[in-house]
Amino acid sequence: MRKIMVLALVAVSTLVVAFAQLQDKTALSLQRFFDERRDIERMTSEHRDGMLSMIDPVYVAPRVIDGVEMVDAFIDIDGSSVLPALKRLGVLVNCEFEGFVTAQVPVDRLLEVSRLDGVTGLEVSKQVTLCTDSTLISTRAGEVLNGPDYGLPQAYDGTGVIIGIIDNGFDYQHSAFKTSGDSSKSRIVRVYDVTNDTGHPATLGDNTLPGSIFMDEQIDTLTSDSKGTHGTHVASIAAGTHVDGYGGMAPGADIVLCVSPTLNIGISEVQVVNCIKYINAYADSVGMPCVVSISVSTANGPHDGKDRISRAVAETTGPGHIFVIAAGNTAGRFGYHTGWSRMDKPLSLLLGCFNMRLQCDDSYYYPNVWIDTWGRKGSTRIVATINVFDKQTKHIVWESEKISLFTEINLDDIKDYFVPDYTMDSVAYIRGLISQSASAKYEMSTTIRNMKCASVIWDEEQGIYVSRYQLGISFYPPKTVYPRQPDSCYLDTWICTYDATRWRYNESAYVERPSSEGDSIVSEWVENYYTPASDYCSIGSYAVHDSIISVGAYVARNSYYSLNLGTMIYDNNYTLGSVYFVSSYQVPGYGPTGKALPVVMAPGLDVVAAGSRYSYFQTTPQHKDLVRRDADGSLWGAMSGTSMATPTVAGIIAQWLQIKPDMTPSEVKDVIAQTSVKDEFFGNRMGPNGKIDAMAGVQYLLSQMEPEYTPGDLDGSGKIDIDDVTLFIALILGNPDPATILEATDFDGNGKVDIDDVTSLIHYLLTGSID
């Protein structure tokens, strides 16, 4: 082998001279390849062994095939007539495409092949960084998994830690969940399915949970819980076994999967709380630390950390029990508004719903707009009206009675402005409901369902329907209905509709108000009556509690290979390193808690991980997001969102728990704060800490650990010798050396340092025994 490498280096040197006379693109491409190979060959064996795992070669490494050093390459051809000539030069053609072939080319014939008639270009294959590898690289979790190569005392892969995933769409027999080197053994130690009763009873103490538990051989009989793929993808990012470069952050961790079938259409807080409880209870039963990861979010809720999920998390987290949740994917929708509502100026919003499926402006049709509004203080009631804004005259032409408890608008009252469109949906209404939450805060839920503007024209120039009227909502101080209430209140309000609804309007309006004399109604011009909303508290309601690690997403990769399309997919609109635009956040001073969130960021765009064989990855033949199919049918594909960032952080925390199993949520946050990356993209959308750095976290934890002292090893040399006796005597005589390790001086372990310790130390040196 070494002889082949030497011959290859000679061939490289010969070709470099020839390249000096060539200026075409093919020659320059080959020049870069040979320069890189030459640099690697010039390393000494010591450097090569230590450095190859640390450098990032651009090109694939040649390999020996039938005694010949070959390299993968793309060869551009002008017709198939050149193929025989390629074969005569020893080229192994793999696949033929329109205008090019893939092949292995002898290294010493690369230049000759590039000069063949009919060959229009030749490029040595570059290394494609797999998306989970990209995540491993950008977070430095890959360095942690190869610890000794990067100066760590060992590799940290989550061994001895449980990672719990609450989700659905699990492909239980995926190779990402099998033991490395033994595909017959699953790394999934428990499955809790809330809808499947065919397993073991799911009990917690004296209580029985819905569904059942699957364990041991039972897991081998499971296929999938649904036709989704989200759970498979998420679980493999956190803890997937590494298969041909695809793998998770903590491939040594034990996996517990909890199936909650409603996650794709809405979240059941009860099921999630049950799953959180079960995972933590199981971890306690086997005496292992755990990380629970859930990639769901919701805009509705008080956002104050007092919801039931947050309370359940606060109760179950603690030393060795960590909870990680997605920040959400609602940024860019401008769905949050906050401010004072006063007697002279209510807090007012114009509501728009941009519908991708219809050619229209954003007040043409309201399919299902849901507005969730909360009084900032527990005693603050909420009063509101629905109104209609004329976009041509700038007048508020209609306003409902004040909603103070429950009101359903009589649709006949607004038929001149908005009407139901039963061709879109069979149900239509405008409703407002005010209630008091479990945390004693008042909430108003307002829903506009299936309403269409009654006055619409077709705009030929824009190619859309343009509506004359727009729906608005105004929040008034409770004093307008409840005399003993204050004449102002502070409110937080969120849009909760999945459709891309925008509240970006800053509109002045003519508002009908009593005259100063009070005996008539006048139309008064009010500047900025409707004020714009923002993303400043787009964070999910479940992601704000102090004991929760909330995760946002940034762009670590913006391309991937599509297996079905046979080409690279490029998301060029996203800048590497920047915040993924949908990633939710909270700006300091906003929201009920006023804290900067999320806690940390991780890669979330075009993340390639395991995909379910029972999902669209398999059933949609030309789906572009399929990336790889294994020999056993296991699939890998690309997905994006904070759903992908969250298990990345969970897996990295599992690496850290391997070092310090009793870490608390506050300690995890401290590690994140001390070690995360604040680069040029750092700002409010990234929360207080920036991007997670797995290796820096490991190094920080190791630096904080108390050193292990050997009794008698005063100088910390790792051995007990005459130098320790000298230091010991100096210590007893009152002249301690600064290097003395005081914890190591009580050699006989009697709790004090005296002459007996010197005697014991000398005895040990002479006999090798402490007795």
C-alpha positions, 0 to 999 in steps of 0.5 A, spaced: 500 500 500 505 504 501 508 503 495 502 505 491 502 511 495 509 513 493 507 511 486 501 516 486 505 522 489 510 521 483 504 521 478 502 527 482 508 531 481 509 529 474 502 532 472 503 538 476 508 540 471 503 538 465 498 543 468 502 549 468 501 549 460 493 548 461 488 554 463 482 551 462 477 549 467 478 542 467 485 543 468 484 547 474 479 543 477 484 537 477 490 542 479 486 543 486 485 536 487 492 534 486 494 540 490 490 537 496 492 530 495 500 532 495 499 536 501 496 530 505 502 526 502 507 530 505 504 530 512 509 525 516 505 519 519 505 522 526 501 528 523 497 524 518 494 520 523 493 525 528 490 531 523 486 527 517 480 527 522 481 534 524 482 537 517 476 537 512 478 535 505 474 538 499 475 532 495 474 524 496 480 520 497 482 515 492 481 508 493 485 502 490 481 498 486 484 491 483 491 494 485 490 501 481 488 507 485 482 510 483 478 516 484 470 518 483 469 523 478 464 526 474 466 526 466 462 531 461 461 527 455 459 529 448 455 523 446 456 516 448 461 514 442 467 516 447 465 511 452 469 505 449 475 510 449 474 511 457 474 504 458 480 503 454 484 508 459 481 504 465 475 508 467 469 504 470 463 508 468 457 507 473 451 511 471 450 515 464 446 521 464 444 526 459 451 529 458 455 526 463 457 520 467 459 518 474 465 514 474 472 511 477 478 514 474 485 512 475 489 517 478 495 517 474 490 518 468 486 523 470 489 528 465 489 523 459 482 522 460 480 530 460 484 530 454 480 525 450 475 527 444 468 527 446 470 529 453 468 536 455 469 536 462 472 532 468 471 534 476 473 529 481 468 528 486 467 533 492 466 530 499 458 531 500 457 533 508 451 529 510 446 534 513 446 530 520 454 531 519 453 538 518 449 538 525 455 534 528 460 539 525 457 546 526 455 544 534 462 540 535 458 534 537 462 530 532 468 532 536 465 530 542 463 523 539 471 522 537 473 525 544 480 522 544 482 525 537 480 532 540 484 532 547 478 529 551 479 523 556 474 519 552 468 519 547 462 522 550 456 519 546 450 519 551 452 512 554 448 511 561 443 516 559 436 516 557 433 520 551 425 520 551 422 523 545 414 525 545 412 525 538 409 520 533 410 517 526 416 512 529 419 507 524 421 502 530 425 498 526 429 503 522 437 502 522 438 508 526 435 505 532 439 498 532 445 497 536 451 499 531 454 492 529 448 488 531 442 490 527 438 484 531 438 489 537 434 495 538 436 501 542 429 503 544 428 500 551 421 502 552 415 504 547 409 508 551 403 508 546 397 512 549 392 509 544 395 502 544 392 497 549 396 490 547 402 491 551 404 491 558 399 496 563 402 503 563 402 504 571 405 509 575 405 507 582 397 506 584 395 510 577 394 507 570 396 511 564 392 510 558 395 505 553 400 501 554 408 499 555 412 495 550 419 492 552 424 487 550 422 482 545 415 486 544 419 492 541 421 487 535 414 486 533 412 493 532 412 497 525 409 504 526 404 508 530 402 512 524 403 514 517 407 520 519 415 521 520 416 526 524 418 522 530 423 518 526 426 524 524 427 527 531 429 521 535 434 519 530 437 526 530 437 526 538 440 519 539 440 515 532 445 510 531 451 512 526 450 509 519 454 511 513 455 518 516 448 519 518 447 519 526 445 523 532 448 527 537 448 521 542 448 514 539 450 511 546 444 513 549 438 509 551 431 511 547 424 511 550 419 513 545 412 516 547 407 516 542 402 522 542 397 521 536 394 528 536 401 532 535 400 533 528 393 536 528 393 539 535 396 538 542 393 534 548 396 537 554 394 531 558 398 526 554 404 530 553 404 531 561 403 523 562 409 522 557 413 527 561 411 523 567 412 516 564 419 518 562 422 521 568 419 515 572 422 510 568 429 513 568 428 513 576 426 506 576 433 504 572 437 509 576 439 513 570 439 521 568 434 523 562 433 528 557 426 529 555 425 532 548 418 534 545 418 538 538 411 541 538 409 549 540 403 553 540 401 560 540 395 560 544 396 560 552 398 565 557 406 565 556 407 566 563 410 559 565 404 557 569 400 552 564 400 545 566 405 543 561 410 548 564 408 546 571 408 538 570 415 540 567 417 544 573 415 538 578 419 532 574 425 536 572 431 537 577 438 533 578 439 529 572 432 530 569 432 535 563 426 538 559 428 540 552 422 544 547 422 547 541 421 555 541 416 554 535 416 556 527 411 562 528 416 568 527 415 571 520 407 571 521 407 578 526 402 575 530 404 578 537 401 585 540 402 588 547 400 594 550 396 599 554 388 599 553 386 606 555 379 609 555 381 614 550 385 609 546 383 602 546 388 597 543 386 596 536 388 591 531 386 590 523 386 582 522 389 580 515 389 573 513 394 571 507 391 565 503 396 562 499 391 558 495 387 564 493 388 569 488 386 575 493 389 580 498 389 579 505 382 581 507 378 577 502 377 571 506 378 569 513 378 561 514 379 560 521 382 566 525 383 565 532 386 570 537 388 569 544 388 575 548 390 575 556 390 580 561 397 581 564 395 581 571 391 576 574 385 581 576 385 584 569 378 583 565 378 583 558 373 587 554 373 587 546 369 589 540 369 586 533 369 592 527 369 593 520 374 598 517 373 601 510 379 601 506 377 606 501 374 612 506 378 610 512 372 610 516 370 604 522 363 603 519 361 598 524 362 596 531 359 590 535 357 591 542 362 590 547 364 582 548 364 581 556 363 574 557 360 570 551 358 573 544 356 571 537 355 576 532 349 576 528 352 575 521 346 579 518 348 585 522 354 585 517 352 582 511 353 589 507 361 588 509 362 580 510 358 574 509 359 567 510 362 563 504 359 556 504 363 554 498 369 554 502 366 551 509 360 549 512 361 553 518 361 560 519 361 565 525 364 570 529 365 569 536 368 572 543 369 568 549 372 570 556 374 566 561 379 565 567 384 560 566 387 555 572 392 561 573 387 566 575 388 570 569 383 572 564 383 570 557 379 572 551 378 567 545 376 570 539 374 566 532 373 568 525 370 562 521 369 562 514 367 569 512 368 573 506 368 580 504 362 582 501 365 588 496 370 585 492 373 587 485 378 583 480 385 587 480 387 586 473 394 589 474 395 585 480 392 579 478 388 578 485 381 580 488 381 586 492 377 587 498 374 594 500 373 592 508 377 589 513 375 586 520 378 589 526 378 588 533 379 593 539 380 591 546 377 596 551 379 597 559 374 593 563 371 599 566 367 600 560 363 594 563 365 593 570 365 600 573 369 598 579 375 595 574 381 600 572 380 605 567 386 602 563 389 595 562 395 591 559 394 586 554 398 580 551 395 578 544 397 572 539 394 570 533 393 562 533 391 560 526 396 556 522 394 560 516 399 565 515 396 571 518 399 578 518 397 584 523 402 588 520 397 594 519 399 601 522 392 605 520 389 611 522 381 611 522 375 615 523 372 613 529 365 615 531 365 618 538 360 622 543 361 629 542 365 633 547 358 636 549 355 628 549 349 630 546 351 627 539 356 622 535 362 625 531 367 622 527 374 623 529 380 622 526 385 618 530 392 617 528 395 610 528 388 607 531 390 600 528 397 599 531 402 593 528 404 587 531 410 584 531 414 577 532 417 580 539 414 574 543 412 569 538 415 564 542 411 558 544 407 558 550 410 552 553 417 554 552 418 560 557 418 556 564 425 557 568 426 549 568 425 548 560 431 549 555 427 552 549 431 551 542 431 556 536 433 554 529 439 557 525 441 555 518 447 550 518 446 548 511 442 550 505 442 544 500 442 537 500 441 531 495 435 529 493 435 521 491 428 521 487 430 527 483 437 525 482 440 532 484 442 537 489 436 542 492 439 548 494 435 553 499 439 559 496 435 564 500 438 562 507 444 565 509 449 560 512 449 561 520 443 566 520 437 565 524 432 560 520 426 565 519 421 561 522 424 560 528 420 563 534 423 568 539 422 573 545 425 579 545 427 582 552 422 586 556 416 583 551 411 577 553 409 576 560 416 574 563 420 579 559 426 574 558 430 573 552 428 567 549 430 561 546 435 559 551 439 556 545 440 555 538 441 549 534 441 547 526 434 547 523 434 547 516 435 542 511 437 537 517 437 530 514 435 524 519 432 518 519 425 517 515 419 513 516 418 507 511 410 508 512 410 516 510 411 520 504 418 519 504 416 512 501 409 513 498 410 519 494 415 516 488 418 523 486 418 527 493 424 531 493 426 530 500 428 523 500 436 523 501 438 515 502 435 508 502 438 503 505 439 496 503 434 494 509 429 499 506 431 504 512 430 511 509 433 518 510 430 525 508 431 532 509 426 536 514 426 543 517 424 547 523 425 548 530 423 541 531 430 539 528 434 543 532 430 541 539 433 534 539 440 536 537 440 540 543 437 534 547 442 529 544 448 534 546 445 535 553 445 527 554 453 528 552 454 532 558 450 528 563 454 522 561 460 527 565 455 530 570 449 525 571 446 530 576 446 536 572 440 541 574 436 545 569 439 551 571 446 548 571 445 546 564 443 553 562 449 555 566 453 551 561 450 554 555 451 561 557 458 560 559 460 556 552 455 558 546 457 561 540 455 569 539 457 570 532 456 576 527 449 573 527 447 574 534 441 578 536 435 578 539 432 573 535 437 568 538 436 569 545 441 570 550 446 565 548 447 564 541 448 557 538 450 551 542 457 548 542 457 541 544 465 541 545 466 547 549 460 545 554 464 538 555 471 542 556 467 547 561 464 541 565 471 537 565 474 544 568 469 544 573 470 537 576 474 536 582 480 533 581 481 526 583 487 526 588 491 520 590 493 520 597 500 521 598 501 524 591 502 531 593 505 534 587 500 531 582 505 527 578 500 521 578 505 517 582 508 517 589 515 518 590 521 521 594 518 528 591 512 527 595 516 525 602 520 532 601 513 536 600 510 532 606 516 534 611 516 541 608 508 541 610 509 538 617 515 543 618 510 549 616 513 550 609 508 548 604 510 548 597 505 552 593 504 546 589 502 542 595 495 538 594 492 539 601 487 534 599 492 528 598 496 529 605 492 525 609 495 518 607 493 514 612 485 517 612 485 518 619 482 525 618 488 529 620 495 530 617 501 528 622 507 525 623 503 518 622 502 520 615 509 521 613 511 514 616 505 511 612 508 514 606 515 512 607 512 505 609 508 505 602 514 507 598 518 501 601 513 496 601 508 498 596 503 497 601 499 501 606 498 496 611 
